[in-house]
Amino acid sequence: MKILIPPVLGILVVLLTGRLYEGFPFARIWIFFLLIFSIVFLFFSRYTISRITKKVLKQKGYSSVSLIWDYNSNITVLKSLRRKTQKIIYGIFLLFSDTILLALSYYLAYFLRFKVSTVAELYKRYYVEENYIFYSFIFIIISILMFALYNLYDRDRIYRGSGYYSRLIKVIFINIVLIMLAGYVFNMFTFSRIWLLMLALFSLVIILAGRFFIEFITQKIINQFRASPRTIIIGIGENARRIEDSLKKYSSEGGLILGHIDTRERFERYGKYSSSFKFVGYLEDIKNLIASNNIHRVIIAGPEFKYFETLEMLEQLKGLDVTVLIFPGFFEFSMRRLSMREIGGVPLMQVANIGFFGFNLFLKNALDYLLGVIIFIIFIPIYLFVGMLIKLDSKGPVFFKQKRMTKDCRIFYMYKFRTMYIDAEERLKDLLQFSEVDGPIFKMKNDPRITRVGRFLRKFSIDELPQIINVLKGELSLVGPRPPIPSEVEKYEEWEMKRLNVKQGITGLWQISGRSELSFEEMTRLDLYYIQNWSIEMDIKIIIKTIPAVLFGKGAY
């Protein structure tokens, strides 16, 4: 009987809404079908998942437990499910949520157009309520079919950056066109154009928000209970190490990395250099390792192996229920720049030509100046208040200016609120030995040169606000690698000099990925990744993510 509780409660909420808003379009036949559909769908979903669960439990020696009503008791079972089973459960969950969100979008557009609008009475004769109610089912069915056609229920093919969201937006607008086409072909009734526009808008916003929320909750569950894809990495070299580090630090779907495997020959030769790895077995035993450890994903560190060795690995993995991924050796390229092509039977990787030139550069500069002016005006009261605090706290000027380097090693003066005592530069040489960051830069958590007010300003990056002046002068960008001081650049290795190929910025990838908690090498690699894969969308995302990083002061000192 528990399965009846959610749909019955939902129907009661619907009826209560109808009472609160007189005339809300809920026909009794629609209420009846909604109740039946909800019960049948929940029963089918629970039955399917229960059958899968019982099968897994029987294989693993557990007693039968319900996945729906006793979630906490089934975490062990959920973690033991094979990848295909997890995909089925996830797809069913998305299907159910999409049905609810699409219905919500449809009736919200209907309600606002025909029940709330001040001109609703004028159009009463032009619409028939039953037609719109009937077409709600058509809209939901078409939408679900289109989502499935575009692989929006396959978890292996969604949530892969902007490509997923562009597909989702495309499908929603295709749905609207198909609805219009269906009305025209069957000559049933004329749609309100305003209603169609509202339906497109609400569908877009609600589905995107719903999918984003579902993925957020899913990742929370994965992170909490480790119900994530179990991964092994083939390789024990530098590439394999960086793959593991990147997955653990920057990927919400990195999953549970069991460890590394390699051939006996390679382990005997290079194993002594790989003490930091968790070595779990030899490549010759990979089938047993996958079966005994319930592995879902295998990542091959491609550049570490010869061509025929990689082919041999793929042959061994053929037919196994695992996702096989090969790292091509390009850490600095994102998938939005890479695409696979075949010319004359030869598989090739195409690299998109994007960068800081032409119209792209114009857009970036326009964004800098536009946001720079807005931020400067908004924070004028903050400038005055912070300036007063600095003056009251210690002797010296309000602003601190320092020589920094930007694109092509050009020197400029960068402005900040003063956070240190006036003799800070002279005391630096005595503190260099206490630097807590490797590489040419100096960072120290409890730097004695920092004032009381300065410590607060640094924690929340308020001291960086005057750099908006540098942005308006064209010396800095809002987003980009942080500008180094000349003495640091003198210690750069050749590959690190690539940071200076673009205009430097106030915030960047490493500021939203750990800030001072990262090593200098990690900071530099993130900067190079930004340079190689820059886009206006990336800049906007970094600016948005900078806000919580600043508010919570994570990794700052």
N, C-alpha and C positions, 0 to 999 in steps of 0.2 A: 504493500500500500504506500510505502514511502515515495515510490516513483510518481504518484499522483500529486504529491504536495507542491513541487515547483510549478507545474502548469496551472493547477487550480488557484494558487496564490497569484500567479500572473494574470489569470482571467479576472480575479477579484480586483486587482489593481486597475485593469482596463475598464471594468464596469464603474469603479469609483471615479476614474478620470472622466468617464462619460457623464456621470452625475455632476461633477464639478464644472464641466464645460458643456452646457446644454447644447444638444444638437451634434455632439461629436460623432463622426460617421462610423459607428460600430453596429452593423446589422446583426441580428441574432444568428442568422445562418453563418456569418463570418466568424462570430464568437464560437459557434459549435465546431466549425472546421478547424479553427485555431487550436481548440482544446484537443480534438482528436489527433491532429497532426503532431502536437507537442508530446502527447502521451505515446503515440506510436514511435516517434523519433527517439524519445528517451528510452523506451523499452528496447528498441532495436539496437541502439548504441550500447546500452548496458549489457544486453544479451551477447552482442558481438565481443565486447571487451571481456566479459566474464568467461566466455568460451576460450578466448586466447589465454586469459589468466590461469584458468584451471589446467590448461595444457602445460603451461610453463611450470606451474606449481607441482603438477604430477611428475614432470621430468626432474625437478629439483628437490622433491621430497617434502614440499610444504603442504599445509592443509588449505582447503579452498577458502578464499577471502574475496570480498567484493571490492573492486577498485573504485566504484562510484561513491559509496557511502562511508567507507572506512579508509580514507586516503592515507593517513599516517601509518596504518598497519601494513600498507602495501608498498612502501618506499623500497624495501628490499627487492620485491618482485619487479617494480618498475625499472630498477637499475639493472635487473638481470634480463630484461626483454631484449630481443635482437633488434637490430636497426630497422628492419622492415616492419616489425610489430609497432615500434615507437612511431614510425611514420604514419601507420594506419590510424593509431590513436590520435595523433596530432592532426591529421587530415580531417577526421570525424569532428574533432573539437572545433576546428576552423570552419567547417561546413555549418555546424550548428550556430556558431557565433555570427557568421555572415548572414544566415537566414534572419536572425533577430535584428541585426544592424540594418539590413536592406529593408525589412518591414518598417523599422523605426524611421528610416530616411523617407520612405514612400509616404507614410501617413503624417509625418511631420510637415512635409511639403504640401500635402493635401489640406491639412488642418490650417496652416498659415495662409494658404491661398484662398480657400473657400469658406472658412469658418471665422477667421480673425480679420481678414482684410476689410477695410472700410468700404470697398466697392464690391464686396461679395454678393450683396443683394442684387446688384445690377446684372450679375452674370449667372444668377440662379437658374434661369431658363436655358442656359447654354450647356449645362452639364447634368449628367445623370449619375447619382451617387453609386448605384449598383455597378455601372460600367467601370468606374474608378476602382471599386472594391474588387471586381473580377480581375482587372488588369494588374492588381497588386500581385496576384499569384503568377501571372505571366511574367511580370518584371522580375520576381524573385527566381523563378525557374530559369529564365534566360540568363540572368546574372550568374547563377551558380554554374550553369553549363559553360559560360564564357570564362569564368574563373578557372574551371577545370581544364578547359582547352588551352589556356595560357599558362598552365602548370603552377597556378597559384595555391594549390593544395599539396604540392610536393615540396617538403621542407628542404630537400637537397638543392632546389632550384630557386628558392626565394630568400629574401633578406640578404641579397648580395649587392648592397650599395644602391645607387640611383637607378640601376636597371630594373630592379624589382618595383620600385615606386612608379617609374614611367610606364611599366606594363600595367600596373594597377589602374593608373589614371586613364590609360588608353582603353582598357576593358570597360571602365565605368561609362565613358562616352560612347563606346560601341553599343552598350546596353541601351542607352537613351535613343540612339539612332534606330536600333532594332525594334524598340517599343513603338516609335513613330511609324516605322515601316509596317509593323503588324497591324496598327490601327488603320493605315491606309489600304493595305491589301484586303483586310476583312471588312472595311468600310463600316466599322461599328460606331465610332463617334469621333468628334474633333477634340484634340487635346488643347488645353490651355497652354499657351507658349510660356507664360510666366511660371506656371506650375512645372513645366518641363525643365526650365532653367533652375528653379529651386530644387527640383529632384536631383539634377546633375550636381548642384553645389552641395546639397546635404549628403548625397551618396559619397561624394568625393571626401568631404571632411570627416564624416562619421566612420566610413570604412577605413580610411587611412589612420584615424585616431584609434579605432578599435583594433586594427592589426598591430599598430605600434604598441598599444597597451598589452595585447596578448603576448607579443614577443617579449616585452619587458617582464611580464609575470612569468613566462616560460623560463627566461634566463635566470630569474630569481630562484625558481624551483631547482633549476639545473645547478646553480652555484651553491644552493643550500644543501641539497641532498646528493650532489655529484651524479645525478641521473643524466650524464652527458656522454657523448661518444667517446669510448675508450680508444686511445690512440697509441700506436707504436711508431717509432721513427727508425727507418733503415739508414744507418750511417753513424759514424763516430768521429767525424771530422768537424772542421770549423763551420761548415754550412749546416750540419745537423745541430750543432750547439745554438746557432743563431735562430734556426727554426723553432727550437724548443723555447728559447728566451722570448721570442716574438709572440708565440702562441700564449704563453703564460701571462705576459705583461699587457698585451694589446688586444687580445681576442676574447670576446665573451663566449665564443663557441669553440675555444681551443680544446675544451674537454679535458678529460682525465688522461694525462700522458703516462702510460705505464712505464715506458723507458725506451732504450735503444737496442737494436740488434744489428749484427753484421756477420760477415763470413768468419770462419775460424782463422783463416789465413790473415785477413786484415786485422782481426782483433789481436792475434799474436804479434803482428808487426807494429800496430799503432795503439794498442790498448793501454800501454804505459803512459801515453800522452792524453788519455781520456779518463782520468780519475774522477773528473767532475760529473761524468755521465752515470746514469743508472743503467747498467748493462743487464738485460733480462734474458738473453739467450742468443743462439746462433741462427743465422739465416737458413741453414739446412733444416732446422726444426720449426720453421715458421708456421706450418699448418697446425702442428700440435699447440704452439703458443697461442694462435688465434682461437682455437677451439677451447683450450683450458682457461683462458683469461677473458673470454667474451669480447674480443676486439671488434670494433666497428670501423676503424679507419687506419689505413697504413699510409705513411708519408715517406716517399723515397727522396733522399737528398741527392738529386740527379747528378750534379757536377762531380760528386765523389766517386762515381762509378763509370766504367767504360760502357760503350754501347751494348756489347753482347751481354754484359753483366746485368744491365737493366732489363734487357729482353728476357733473360733467364728468370729474374725476379717476377716479371709480369706473367710468365708461364706458370710459375709456382702458385701465384695468387689467382689464376684463372679458375672460375667456378666457385670461389669462396664468397660468402656473404659479407663482404667488406667493401668500403669505398677506398679506392687506390688513388692517391694524389702524388704527382711528381713535381718536385721543386726545380724550376728551370735555371735558377742561378741569378735571378734578377730581384734583389731585395728592394731596390729603389723604384721599381715600377709597380703601379697599381693596375688592377684588372681593367679599369676604364681606358687605359692606354694600350692594352694588349688585346689582340684578337687573333684567332687561328684562321689561316687560309691554306688552300691547297692549289698549287700551280704545277701542272704536268705530273701529278701524282706525288709531288713532294710536299709534305706538311710544313708550313712556314708560320712564323709568329710575326704578325704585323704590329709595329709600334706607331701609335698615333702621334702626329707632329703637333704638340701643344706646348705653349710656353709664354713667356713674358714679351710678346711682340705684337705689332699690329693692333687690331681691334681689341684683343684680349688685354693688352697693356692699357689701352684707353679706358676700358671698363674698370680695371683695377684702380687706376688713378682717379677716375670719377667717383668710385666708391669711397676711396680715401678722403677726398676733399668734402664730399657730401656728409659722410658720417663724422668727419673731423670737425666741421663747423657745428653740427648738432651737438656733439659731445662737449665741445668747448663752451658753447652757450649754456648748456644745462648745468655744467659743473663750475660756473663762475662763483656761486656762493661757497662751494667746497674749497676752491682755491683761496678765498679770503679767510675762511675759518681755519684751514690747515696752516696758512701762513702765520696767523696769529699764534697758534699753538707752538709752532717751531720757534718763534721769537721768544715766547715765554719760557720755553724749555731749556734753551742753550744759546750761547753767543754765536753770532755768525749770520750770514745771509739766509734768506728763505729758500732760494734756489741754488742748486749745485749744477755746474756745467763741466762736462768732461769730454776730452777728445775721443771720438769713436770712429770706426771705419764702416763705410757702407759699400754699395756696389762699386766694383773695380778699384777697391782700396782707397776710395776718396775719403778724406778726413773731414769731419764736421763736429760741431759742438752739440752734444746731446744734453737736454735739460731734464732735471729731476728735482723733486723737493729734497732739501738737505735732510738726510737721516743720520749723519755721522757728525762727530765733533770736527772742528775746523782743522785739526792737525792729523786727520785720518790718513792722508797720503804719506806723511812722514813716518807714521807708525806701521805702515803696511809691510815694510821690509823685515820687521821683527816678527811678523805673524805668518809669513809665507810657509814656514815649516809646519804650521797647524792647519793647512788647507784640508778640507774634508772631501774635496772632489779631485779626481785625477785629471791629467791634462794641463794645458796652459792657464786655465782660469782659476781664480781664487774664490772659494766660498767657505764660510765658517759659521756654524750654527750660533754659537754664543760669542760673536765678534764684539770685543770690548769697545770698539770704536763707535758702535751704534748708540744713539741717544734713546731715552725712554719713549719719546714720541715717535722717533724713527723706527723703533722695533714694531710698533703698531702699524705705522704706515707701510712698512715692508711686508708685513704679514698679509695685508689685504691689497697690496700693490697700489696703494694710493699715491706712493711716491713717483709712480710712472706717469701720472696724469699730465704733467707739463710737457711730455713728449708729443702731445697733440700739436703743440706749436711746431715741432720738427716735421710733423706730418703735413701741416698747412704750408710749411716752407718747401716741401717737396724733398726733404732730406731722408725721411722715414716713410714707411708704409704702415698701415694698421696691422697687417699680418705679414710675417716674414721671419727669417732667422734673426736672432738678437744681435745687435751691432757690437763687435768686440773692440777692446782697446788695442792700440797699435802694438804694445808690448806682448800681448797674447798672440797676435797674428805672426809675430816673428818666430814663435815656437810651433806654428802649424806645420803639419806634414802636407805633402802635395795634395792628397785627396781631400783634406780638410779645407783647403783654400777655395774649394768649389762653393762653400757657403757664401762667398762674396761675389758670386756671379749675378746676384739679384739685389734689389734694394732691400735693406734690412728693415725689421719691423718691431712693433711694440709687443705683440703676442704671436704665438706660433704653435706648432704641433707639440713641442716638448713642454710648453707652458701648461697645456691641458692634459699632459700625460704623466705628471709626476713632478714637474718643475725641478727644484733643487735636489730631489731624491734620485735623479738620473745621473749616470756617469757622463763624462764629457763625450765619450764615443757614442753613447746612445743619443745624446742631444744632437750631435752632428749628423748621425744617420737619419734622425727624424727630420732635420732641416733639409738634407739632400732628398729625402723622399718627397717633402713638400715641393721643392724646386722642380723635381722631375714630373710631378703629377698635379701641378697647380691647376685650379679652376676657380671661377667666381663662387661656385657652390661650396667648394672647400673653404674659401675665405669666410663665407657667411657662417658655415658650421663652426669654424674655429672661434669666430667672434661670439657666437651664441654660447659655446661651451666654455669660453673664458669667464663668463659671468658667474656660474656656480663655483668655478675654480678660485675666483677672486673672493667671492662671498664667504666661502668656507676656509680660505687660506691654506688649502691642502698643498703640502710640499714646499711652502714658502718660508724663508728665513733670511 
